Amino acid sequence: MAEIVALAFEHSLSGFGIQYDAPRLSWKATCSNKGIRDWIQTAYEIALKAPECHQEDEGHIYRVDSPESTWVPWPGPPLRSRERKLIRVRAHGTWTETTGDHGTEAEKHAGFTAWSTWSGVECALLSQQDWTAVPMVHPAIGGDQTLRPVVFRKTFELPADFGTVDHARLYVTALGMYRVYLNGERVGDEELAPGWTSYHHRMAYRVHDVSAGIAARNVLGVEVAEGWYAGRLGFNGGRRCLYGDQIGALVQLEIVGGARKDHLLQVVSDSSWKCNFSPLVRSEIYDGELYDMREKLGDWHGDPDYQEMTTAAAAWTPVVTLALPEASLVVPRAPAVRVTQHVTARRLFTTPFGRLILDFGQNLVGKLHVRELALSADAEVRFTHAEVLDNGELGSRPLRQAKCTDVIVSSGEILRDWSPKFTFHGFRFVQVDGWDPRSSSVSWQENITALVLHTDFAPTGDFECSNDAINQLHRNARWSMRGNFVSIPTDCPQRDERLGWTGDIQVFSPSATFLYNCEGMLADWMEDVAAEQHGDGGVPPLVVPNVLQHVWPPMPQAVWDDVVIILPWNLYQASGDVEILRRQYPGMKAWLDQGVRRGDDGLWDPDHWQLGDWLDPQAPSDEPGDGRTSGALVADAYLVRVTRTLAQISRLLGQEADHIHYQQESDRHLQAFHAKYVTPSGLVTGDSQTAYALVIVFGLIDSESQRTTISRQLSRLVRMAKFRVATGFAGTPIILEALSDSNNLSLAYRMVLEDKCPSWLYPIMQGATTIWERWDSLLPDGSINPGEMTSFNHYALGSVVQWLHETVGGLVPREPGWKIVSVSPQPGGPLTYAVVSHDCPYGRWFCRWKLGPSQDDDGTKVLTVELDVPLNATAIVRLGSETGEHKVGSGHYRFQVPFVPQPYPPEAIAPFITNPGQGL
């Protein structure tokens, strides 16, 4: 019997504190009986009731005949702010069940699943008018210097006749980064809250259930640092106070009680609160945090009887209140940033210059945690973070102007359980000055750990194969994604940048959705893209939130600005949620209709400078845009692609006139592209790998004769490059796909297995544990690349994950949301097995293949494939040399087919090869 699990409300599994009055529902059907196949939902029933209803009350039941189990419309009346409902689901389906001794007899069945367990949904504050709180700030005003963190406190009592507390909700955000406390206990486990949004347009807040924490007498406390709101942002010194020059909080606590739940007590941020400076002297994203133990404030956030006038008396002052911000107050669709892992240091060593350095063995993003620290009064310990070593010392040069140093000034007391509150670092190595961790009463391995921080999304996909280096490459991409998905998708997590570059996530997004359930986070970020794009002539910023407007005015760029069309489309493909397309549709049209700078032929103005195939390995280190492939060609290829995609989106959204217009535009652009760049025989201007890859993957080929020439030319260029990477930002994410799609699969395998620079495996050979910004961020002699941009944690080149999952693993979604999936693994090179899985809106897809010897002596092998198809989904299977496809429904399958591998290894085109790679 199938059962219903994972009932979700929009992007939330909990359903608590969501900002939708009619949240769409999704669920999964599962079954542990492997004899059940071809389960298809035909109808569903949804039961809805108020939480105060009797346990036996079945609620109001809505029945719908439909196979849909994702993004199902809300069945009842719209919800109001704060309203709570209980909901459960059951589905009617049909299936077959195999019986008999060998499972060969199939019986058809139909029926309902059992009801799911009751799940709760609760609305947040749906309107600005629901807020009675106003922002409170410390009187200090920022400027060129950092704003010191501040604390706010408020005491309150429950009225004598209030009765028993039924429930209490805390709605909170900040002008800065915050932590909130109720009666001395930290509320929630979010880090770097409320996250980074385009604060002028959207301010995120969180909702907390604090029912269990309310007492007769209470104290509510908030600590706030400048964070992204007022801290320094941007390179070359950056700028401060981009969103405001005072930091503070917006707090609204609502307590409901009484026998009839008719008592309401609101405690809100207003002029009655007091504020003070925090013992944190400074806390900055780039530079780190300084905690002065000598300035402790006592139990300011836990003791209602705390005497404000006896400790730092002159510093406790009334707050200043501000008007409610004009920006929309929104609950994020994405999970919060949290600590997701603890990493123990591998070694503690002394450098040639006598410095103590901790090596955690993994380049990660987060912060330190120290269990116990004992120093004499006024002593100072400094923790300086970096990703690599430079001649045995801490390699800080790639950090540019970011100090990445946390400091503790001791009061002479033992400090326990210290960790920075409002900063994060990208690091593997930490230099410790002023303290020997071996001097503590506990071992240094137990005393100091690294806390990994990132947006707390669920993993969705995994991959493994018979090659350890490829497995490490996949792990590196996963680590880089985690480290650069800290509230927003950033380029890097360590230097004085950490910005939401649009080009990086545009090229990486297919891989991102394979690895993690990041659709909610990226849909949120796209709201900021749309908000920042508005008013700039349809041109999106290159970074979002746009903190570089003082450096770069609107500068239209293909690849980067095409994120407004490509990213929503990729999120739709991964999730099946058409709403992301609907919400972003105006920005898509504005970009193509107003933003693109066009020439006379309708393509890009050829005199408009483009970032193009950024970071082509052949480009000079100080001119990373000067690669082999014309920036105009890259831009025009992308223009054909995004115009064609917008035509598809227009049809999906029922905008038929727009569909016809953009389809005609796409056809005209394709003709102009061919006239400008492609010869009748199939040669492409510039004769570069990126040029041919764009033509193949974007479907810009006119005829089979052109396809043959293009395939041959790409093969020649790859072999002439000795299988080393010769592509930049535009070409690298698609070069392996282009080879696979042009009957050059063995070249794709040989290329991904190359280990000499530039290649995917060169960093692995150098000990990399994340994806690098440059192929040679670390040179073969172990020294750091002298270029200005030398990050050791940049996910963009990890876009190879898509090819590993789709081509090597064999799972390719054929219908948005993974309801129908093509299963066609393509073994190649020396690989003998691969395993790929993906948790999608319908359940878990799983494919494992292995190659074994054949009994025949003709060079063929046996390909064995095991496949799990989730309920209510369908697989289209094509294996080995089969030319046809066959369809299978849900269930567990095992296939065996003969397989003829392509000849391997292919040969390079070179009179001789020095320093050959090991991709054999």
Order of alpha helices (4+ residues) and beta strands (2+ residues): beta-beta-beta-beta-beta-beta-beta-beta-beta-beta-beta-beta-beta-beta-beta-alpha-beta-beta-beta-beta-beta-beta-beta-beta-beta-beta-beta-beta-beta-beta-beta-beta-beta-alpha-beta-beta-alpha-alpha-alpha-alpha-alpha-alpha-alpha-alpha-alpha-alpha-alpha-alpha-alpha-beta-beta-beta-beta-beta-beta-beta-beta
